[in-house]
């Protein structure tokens, strides 16, 4: 069991980011708003990879990596 838990550690940051994003959507709206597409229809950034190590916030419309999860300023 310890080995399975250790292998899942790399998924935690992305999963937490998605959970926070979902919780905020229900209460406050989209978050984080994409800084790449400043004009037009505001949209939230996506977490990629959805499940995997080294998750990043990505503009899904432009396909641009904006920041690592935990690195938005």
Biopython code that builds the backbone (N, CA, C, O; Angstrom):
import numpy as np
from Bio.PDB.StructureBuilder import StructureBuilder

atoms = [
    (1, "UNK", "N", (0.807, -1.185, 0.000)),
    (1, "UNK", "CA", (0.000, 0.000, 0.000)),
    (1, "UNK", "C", (0.857, 1.258, 0.000)),
    (1, "UNK", "O", (0.484, 2.234, -0.650)),
    (2, "UNK", "N", (1.957, 1.280, 0.679)),
    (2, "UNK", "CA", (2.833, 2.441, 0.710)),
    (2, "UNK", "C", (3.328, 2.829, -0.665)),
    (2, "UNK", "O", (3.480, 4.015, -0.958)),
    (3, "UNK", "N", (3.579, 1.857, -1.506)),
    (3, "UNK", "CA", (4.051, 2.142, -2.855)),
    (3, "UNK", "C", (2.962, 2.840, -3.667)),
    (3, "UNK", "O", (3.260, 3.779, -4.406)),
    (4, "UNK", "N", (1.724, 2.409, -3.549)),
    (4, "UNK", "CA", (0.618, 3.044, -4.277)),
    (4, "UNK", "C", (0.430, 4.494, -3.833)),
    (4, "UNK", "O", (0.191, 5.374, -4.660)),
    (5, "UNK", "N", (0.537, 4.738, -2.546)),
    (5, "UNK", "CA", (0.398, 6.102, -2.029)),
    (5, "UNK", "C", (1.534, 6.967, -2.549)),
    (5, "UNK", "O", (1.294, 8.094, -2.982)),
    (6, "UNK", "N", (2.750, 6.478, -2.518)),
    (6, "UNK", "CA", (3.893, 7.253, -2.988)),
    (6, "UNK", "C", (3.742, 7.593, -4.466)),
    (6, "UNK", "O", (4.118, 8.687, -4.885)),
    (7, "UNK", "N", (3.205, 6.685, -5.253)),
    (7, "UNK", "CA", (3.002, 6.944, -6.675)),
    (7, "UNK", "C", (1.925, 7.974, -6.932)),
    (7, "UNK", "O", (1.932, 8.617, -7.981)),
    (8, "UNK", "N", (1.001, 8.149, -6.005)),
    (8, "UNK", "CA", (-0.087, 9.109, -6.174)),
    (8, "UNK", "C", (0.260, 10.517, -5.756)),
    (8, "UNK", "O", (-0.499, 11.446, -6.029)),
    (9, "UNK", "N", (1.390, 10.695, -5.100)),
    (9, "UNK", "CA", (1.790, 12.024, -4.616)),
    (9, "UNK", "C", (1.908, 13.014, -5.768)),
    (9, "UNK", "O", (1.576, 14.188, -5.601)),
    (10, "UNK", "N", (2.369, 12.573, -6.922)),
    (10, "UNK", "CA", (2.554, 13.494, -8.047)),
    (10, "UNK", "C", (1.232, 14.005, -8.603)),
    (10, "UNK", "O", (1.219, 14.962, -9.377)),
    (11, "UNK", "N", (0.115, 13.381, -8.221)),
    (11, "UNK", "CA", (-1.196, 13.803, -8.703)),
    (11, "UNK", "C", (-1.877, 14.818, -7.780)),
    (11, "UNK", "O", (-2.853, 15.449, -8.185)),
    (12, "UNK", "N", (-1.397, 14.983, -6.587)),
    (12, "UNK", "CA", (-2.093, 15.776, -5.570)),
    (12, "UNK", "C", (-2.260, 17.237, -5.971)),
    (12, "UNK", "O", (-3.365, 17.766, -5.851)),
    (13, "UNK", "N", (-1.233, 17.898, -6.432)),
    (13, "UNK", "CA", (-1.319, 19.337, -6.749)),
    (13, "UNK", "C", (-2.372, 19.604, -7.816)),
    (13, "UNK", "O", (-3.166, 20.534, -7.674)),
    (14, "UNK", "N", (-2.392, 18.822, -8.861)),
    (14, "UNK", "CA", (-3.376, 19.013, -9.925)),
    (14, "UNK", "C", (-4.791, 18.743, -9.457)),
    (14, "UNK", "O", (-5.719, 19.469, -9.814)),
    (15, "UNK", "N", (-4.958, 17.699, -8.657)),
    (15, "UNK", "CA", (-6.289, 17.374, -8.141)),
    (15, "UNK", "C", (-6.806, 18.452, -7.197)),
    (15, "UNK", "O", (-7.979, 18.822, -7.252)),
    (16, "UNK", "N", (-5.937, 18.951, -6.341)),
    (16, "UNK", "CA", (-6.341, 20.024, -5.421)),
    (16, "UNK", "C", (-6.697, 21.283, -6.206)),
    (16, "UNK", "O", (-7.692, 21.940, -5.902)),
    (17, "UNK", "N", (-5.902, 21.619, -7.201)),
    (17, "UNK", "CA", (-6.187, 22.806, -8.023)),
    (17, "UNK", "C", (-7.549, 22.690, -8.688)),
    (17, "UNK", "O", (-8.317, 23.651, -8.709)),
    (18, "UNK", "N", (-7.850, 21.519, -9.229)),
    (18, "UNK", "CA", (-9.143, 21.320, -9.875)),
    (18, "UNK", "C", (-10.287, 21.378, -8.869)),
    (18, "UNK", "O", (-11.345, 21.935, -9.163)),
    (19, "UNK", "N", (-10.082, 20.811, -7.692)),
    (19, "UNK", "CA", (-11.123, 20.854, -6.658)),
    (19, "UNK", "C", (-11.389, 22.291, -6.195)),
    (19, "UNK", "O", (-12.542, 22.679, -6.011)),
    (20, "UNK", "N", (-10.339, 23.069, -6.010)),
    (20, "UNK", "CA", (-10.502, 24.472, -5.605)),
    (20, "UNK", "C", (-11.215, 25.241, -6.717)),
    (20, "UNK", "O", (-12.121, 26.032, -6.451)),
    (21, "UNK", "N", (-10.807, 25.008, -7.944)),
    (21, "UNK", "CA", (-11.435, 25.673, -9.083)),
    (21, "UNK", "C", (-12.938, 25.344, -9.138)),
    (21, "UNK", "O", (-13.756, 26.238, -9.351)),
    (22, "UNK", "N", (-13.295, 24.086, -8.950)),
    (22, "UNK", "CA", (-14.706, 23.676, -8.952)),
    (22, "UNK", "C", (-15.483, 24.320, -7.809)),
    (22, "UNK", "O", (-16.606, 24.786, -8.003)),
    (23, "UNK", "N", (-14.895, 24.346, -6.634)),
    (23, "UNK", "CA", (-15.567, 24.932, -5.467)),
    (23, "UNK", "C", (-15.782, 26.432, -5.657)),
    (23, "UNK", "O", (-16.841, 26.952, -5.305)),
    (24, "UNK", "N", (-14.808, 27.121, -6.200)),
    (24, "UNK", "CA", (-14.945, 28.557, -6.423)),
    (24, "UNK", "C", (-15.958, 28.857, -7.518)),
    (24, "UNK", "O", (-16.668, 29.860, -7.444)),
    (25, "UNK", "N", (-16.036, 28.005, -8.529)),
    (25, "UNK", "CA", (-16.989, 28.202, -9.614)),
    (25, "UNK", "C", (-18.412, 28.226, -9.081)),
    (25, "UNK", "O", (-19.219, 29.068, -9.474)),
    (26, "UNK", "N", (-18.710, 27.304, -8.192)),
    (26, "UNK", "CA", (-20.051, 27.223, -7.630)),
    (26, "UNK", "C", (-20.411, 28.468, -6.818)),
    (26, "UNK", "O", (-21.564, 28.896, -6.808)),
    (27, "UNK", "N", (-19.430, 29.037, -6.147)),
    (27, "UNK", "CA", (-19.714, 30.138, -5.223)),
    (27, "UNK", "C", (-19.401, 31.521, -5.793)),
    (27, "UNK", "O", (-20.140, 32.473, -5.540)),
    (28, "UNK", "N", (-18.311, 31.644, -6.562)),
    (28, "UNK", "CA", (-17.839, 32.960, -7.009)),
    (28, "UNK", "C", (-17.733, 33.132, -8.516)),
    (28, "UNK", "O", (-17.669, 34.263, -8.999)),
    (29, "UNK", "N", (-17.713, 32.049, -9.264)),
    (29, "UNK", "CA", (-17.546, 32.141, -10.716)),
    (29, "UNK", "C", (-16.219, 31.557, -11.158)),
    (29, "UNK", "O", (-15.530, 30.882, -10.394)),
    (30, "UNK", "N", (-15.882, 31.826, -12.388)),
    (30, "UNK", "CA", (-14.652, 31.259, -12.982)),
    (30, "UNK", "C", (-13.410, 31.753, -12.262)),
    (30, "UNK", "O", (-13.309, 32.918, -11.876)),
    (31, "UNK", "N", (-12.455, 30.823, -12.090)),
    (31, "UNK", "CA", (-11.164, 31.178, -11.500)),
    (31, "UNK", "C", (-10.158, 30.121, -11.870)),
    (31, "UNK", "O", (-10.519, 28.946, -11.943)),
    (32, "UNK", "N", (-8.950, 30.469, -12.101)),
    (32, "UNK", "CA", (-8.425, 31.802, -12.393)),
    (32, "UNK", "C", (-8.784, 32.217, -13.813)),
    (32, "UNK", "O", (-8.809, 31.387, -14.722)),
    (33, "UNK", "N", (-9.059, 33.488, -13.998)),
    (33, "UNK", "CA", (-9.392, 34.014, -15.319)),
    (33, "UNK", "C", (-8.114, 34.070, -16.152)),
    (33, "UNK", "O", (-7.048, 34.445, -15.664)),
    (34, "UNK", "N", (-8.247, 33.693, -17.400)),
    (34, "UNK", "CA", (-7.098, 33.628, -18.308)),
    (34, "UNK", "C", (-6.536, 35.024, -18.575)),
    (34, "UNK", "O", (-7.261, 35.903, -19.042)),
    (35, "UNK", "N", (-5.251, 35.234, -18.282)),
    (35, "UNK", "CA", (-4.638, 36.533, -18.571)),
    (35, "UNK", "C", (-4.173, 36.646, -20.023)),
    (35, "UNK", "O", (-3.849, 37.741, -20.483)),
    (36, "UNK", "N", (-4.137, 35.538, -20.741)),
    (36, "UNK", "CA", (-3.677, 35.534, -22.133)),
    (36, "UNK", "C", (-4.745, 36.122, -23.051)),
    (36, "UNK", "O", (-4.437, 36.884, -23.967)),
    (37, "UNK", "N", (-5.981, 35.766, -22.801)),
    (37, "UNK", "CA", (-7.114, 36.223, -23.618)),
    (37, "UNK", "C", (-7.819, 37.361, -22.887)),
    (37, "UNK", "O", (-8.962, 37.211, -22.454)),
    (38, "UNK", "N", (-7.151, 38.478, -22.753)),
    (38, "UNK", "CA", (-7.682, 39.595, -21.970)),
    (38, "UNK", "C", (-8.953, 40.173, -22.586)),
    (38, "UNK", "O", (-9.846, 40.620, -21.866)),
    (39, "UNK", "N", (-9.035, 40.165, -23.894)),
    (39, "UNK", "CA", (-10.250, 40.680, -24.528)),
    (39, "UNK", "C", (-11.121, 39.511, -24.970)),
    (39, "UNK", "O", (-10.645, 38.383, -25.108)),
    (40, "UNK", "N", (-12.378, 39.790, -25.187)),
    (40, "UNK", "CA", (-13.287, 38.738, -25.620)),
    (40, "UNK", "C", (-13.981, 38.086, -24.444)),
    (40, "UNK", "O", (-14.162, 38.701, -23.394)),
    (41, "UNK", "N", (-14.367, 36.836, -24.630)),
    (41, "UNK", "CA", (-15.105, 36.091, -23.621)),
    (41, "UNK", "C", (-14.161, 35.607, -22.526)),
    (41, "UNK", "O", (-13.295, 34.775, -22.793)),
    (42, "UNK", "N", (-14.308, 36.112, -21.289)),
    (42, "UNK", "CA", (-13.426, 35.648, -20.213)),
    (42, "UNK", "C", (-13.672, 34.170, -19.923)),
    (42, "UNK", "O", (-14.810, 33.703, -19.876)),
    (43, "UNK", "N", (-12.592, 33.467, -19.734)),
    (43, "UNK", "CA", (-12.675, 32.048, -19.415)),
    (43, "UNK", "C", (-11.608, 31.684, -18.392)),
    (43, "UNK", "O", (-10.607, 32.382, -18.231)),
    (44, "UNK", "N", (-11.849, 30.586, -17.715)),
    (44, "UNK", "CA", (-10.907, 30.110, -16.703)),
    (44, "UNK", "C", (-9.774, 29.336, -17.364)),
    (44, "UNK", "O", (-9.922, 28.790, -18.457)),
    (45, "UNK", "N", (-8.656, 29.305, -16.681)),
    (45, "UNK", "CA", (-7.547, 28.476, -17.113)),
    (45, "UNK", "C", (-7.862, 27.017, -16.805)),
    (45, "UNK", "O", (-8.673, 26.723, -15.926)),
    (46, "UNK", "N", (-7.226, 26.112, -17.524)),
    (46, "UNK", "CA", (-7.360, 24.677, -17.303)),
    (46, "UNK", "C", (-6.109, 24.154, -16.630)),
    (46, "UNK", "O", (-5.044, 24.763, -16.727)),
    (47, "UNK", "N", (-6.233, 23.024, -15.947)),
    (47, "UNK", "CA", (-5.075, 22.343, -15.366)),
    (47, "UNK", "C", (-4.681, 21.218, -16.316)),
    (47, "UNK", "O", (-5.505, 20.374, -16.670)),
    (48, "UNK", "N", (-3.422, 21.212, -16.721)),
    (48, "UNK", "CA", (-2.902, 20.138, -17.575)),
    (48, "UNK", "C", (-1.552, 19.697, -17.050)),
    (48, "UNK", "O", (-0.747, 20.546, -16.665)),
    (49, "UNK", "N", (-1.277, 18.433, -17.019)),
    (49, "UNK", "CA", (-2.221, 17.361, -17.311)),
    (49, "UNK", "C", (-3.265, 17.262, -16.206)),
    (49, "UNK", "O", (-3.009, 17.620, -15.056)),
    (50, "UNK", "N", (-4.445, 16.769, -16.573)),
    (50, "UNK", "CA", (-5.508, 16.639, -15.579)),
    (50, "UNK", "C", (-5.097, 15.683, -14.473)),
    (50, "UNK", "O", (-5.389, 15.919, -13.301)),
    (51, "UNK", "N", (-4.434, 14.627, -14.836)),
    (51, "UNK", "CA", (-3.910, 13.666, -13.863)),
    (51, "UNK", "C", (-2.466, 13.370, -14.234)),
    (51, "UNK", "O", (-2.194, 12.720, -15.243)),
    (52, "UNK", "N", (-1.567, 13.840, -13.431)),
    (52, "UNK", "CA", (-0.165, 13.559, -13.705)),
    (52, "UNK", "C", (0.740, 14.516, -12.972)),
    (52, "UNK", "O", (0.291, 15.460, -12.321)),
    (53, "UNK", "N", (2.008, 14.254, -13.090)),
    (53, "UNK", "CA", (2.986, 15.103, -12.405)),
    (53, "UNK", "C", (3.160, 16.445, -13.116)),
    (53, "UNK", "O", (2.832, 16.582, -14.294)),
    (54, "UNK", "N", (3.674, 17.419, -12.395)),
    (54, "UNK", "CA", (4.033, 18.728, -12.937)),
    (54, "UNK", "C", (2.852, 19.435, -13.604)),
    (54, "UNK", "O", (2.956, 19.808, -14.772)),
    (55, "UNK", "N", (1.719, 19.633, -12.892)),
    (55, "UNK", "CA", (0.562, 20.291, -13.498)),
    (55, "UNK", "C", (0.798, 21.789, -13.699)),
    (55, "UNK", "O", (1.492, 22.436, -12.916)),
    (56, "UNK", "N", (0.212, 22.313, -14.750)),
    (56, "UNK", "CA", (0.327, 23.729, -15.096)),
    (56, "UNK", "C", (-1.046, 24.300, -15.385)),
    (56, "UNK", "O", (-1.961, 23.576, -15.778)),
    (57, "UNK", "N", (-1.188, 25.622, -15.185)),
    (57, "UNK", "CA", (-2.358, 26.347, -15.627)),
    (57, "UNK", "C", (-2.142, 26.667, -17.097)),
    (57, "UNK", "O", (-1.099, 27.194, -17.484)),
    (58, "UNK", "N", (-3.141, 26.343, -17.912)),
    (58, "UNK", "CA", (-3.011, 26.478, -19.362)),
    (58, "UNK", "C", (-4.234, 27.194, -19.925)),
    (58, "UNK", "O", (-5.359, 26.961, -19.484)),
    (59, "UNK", "N", (-4.004, 28.064, -20.900)),
    (59, "UNK", "CA", (-5.102, 28.655, -21.652)),
    (59, "UNK", "C", (-5.523, 27.614, -22.685)),
    (59, "UNK", "O", (-4.782, 27.323, -23.624)),
    (60, "UNK", "N", (-6.717, 27.059, -22.504)),
    (60, "UNK", "CA", (-7.200, 26.031, -23.418)),
    (60, "UNK", "C", (-7.501, 26.549, -24.809)),
    (60, "UNK", "O", (-7.434, 25.791, -25.778)),
    (61, "UNK", "N", (-7.834, 27.831, -24.927)),
    (61, "UNK", "CA", (-8.146, 28.415, -26.236)),
    (61, "UNK", "C", (-6.891, 28.644, -27.072)),
    (61, "UNK", "O", (-6.890, 28.411, -28.281)),
    (62, "UNK", "N", (-5.826, 29.099, -26.422)),
    (62, "UNK", "CA", (-4.591, 29.411, -27.137)),
    (62, "UNK", "C", (-3.550, 28.293, -27.060)),
    (62, "UNK", "O", (-2.591, 28.272, -27.832)),
    (63, "UNK", "N", (-3.752, 27.361, -26.115)),
    (63, "UNK", "CA", (-2.777, 26.289, -25.934)),
    (63, "UNK", "C", (-1.466, 26.781, -25.344)),
    (63, "UNK", "O", (-0.400, 26.249, -25.653)),
    (64, "UNK", "N", (-1.548, 27.805, -24.488)),
    (64, "UNK", "CA", (-0.365, 28.435, -23.911)),
    (64, "UNK", "C", (-0.270, 28.081, -22.424)),
    (64, "UNK", "O", (-1.250, 28.197, -21.688)),
    (65, "UNK", "N", (0.913, 27.652, -21.991)),
    (65, "UNK", "CA", (1.154, 27.422, -20.572)),
    (65, "UNK", "C", (1.321, 28.785, -19.913)),
    (65, "UNK", "O", (2.139, 29.599, -20.343)),
    (66, "UNK", "N", (0.533, 29.024, -18.857)),
    (66, "UNK", "CA", (0.554, 30.326, -18.183)),
    (66, "UNK", "C", (1.457, 30.276, -16.956)),
    (66, "UNK", "O", (2.258, 31.187, -16.745)),
    (67, "UNK", "N", (1.339, 29.214, -16.136)),
    (67, "UNK", "CA", (2.140, 29.126, -14.916)),
    (67, "UNK", "C", (2.007, 27.713, -14.345)),
    (67, "UNK", "O", (1.010, 27.036, -14.597)),
    (68, "UNK", "N", (2.992, 27.271, -13.588)),
    (68, "UNK", "CA", (2.814, 26.009, -12.876)),
    (68, "UNK", "C", (1.737, 26.170, -11.808)),
    (68, "UNK", "O", (1.540, 27.266, -11.283)),
    (69, "UNK", "N", (1.046, 25.090, -11.488)),
    (69, "UNK", "CA", (0.074, 25.128, -10.391)),
    (69, "UNK", "C", (0.847, 25.534, -9.134)),
    (69, "UNK", "O", (1.872, 24.935, -8.809)),
    (70, "UNK", "N", (0.355, 26.539, -8.440)),
    (70, "UNK", "CA", (1.026, 27.100, -7.282)),
    (70, "UNK", "C", (1.896, 28.288, -7.638)),
    (70, "UNK", "O", (2.506, 28.890, -6.754)),
    (71, "UNK", "N", (1.968, 28.639, -8.919)),
    (71, "UNK", "CA", (2.857, 29.717, -9.343)),
    (71, "UNK", "C", (2.153, 30.907, -9.971)),
    (71, "UNK", "O", (2.808, 31.754, -10.579)),
    (72, "UNK", "N", (0.838, 30.992, -9.839)),
    (72, "UNK", "CA", (0.148, 32.180, -10.356)),
    (72, "UNK", "C", (0.434, 33.368, -9.449)),
    (72, "UNK", "O", (0.494, 33.234, -8.226)),
    (73, "UNK", "N", (0.608, 34.524, -10.061)),
    (73, "UNK", "CA", (0.832, 35.738, -9.271)),
    (73, "UNK", "C", (-0.214, 36.769, -9.600)),
    (73, "UNK", "O", (-0.199, 37.864, -9.038)),
]
sb = StructureBuilder()
sb.init_structure("model")
sb.init_model(0)
sb.init_chain("A")
sb.init_seg("    ")
for serial, (resi, resn, name, xyz) in enumerate(atoms, 1):
    if name == "N":
        sb.init_residue(resn, " ", resi, " ")
    sb.init_atom(name, np.array(xyz, "f"), 0.0, 1.0, " ", f" {name:<3s}", serial, name[0])
structure = sb.get_structure()
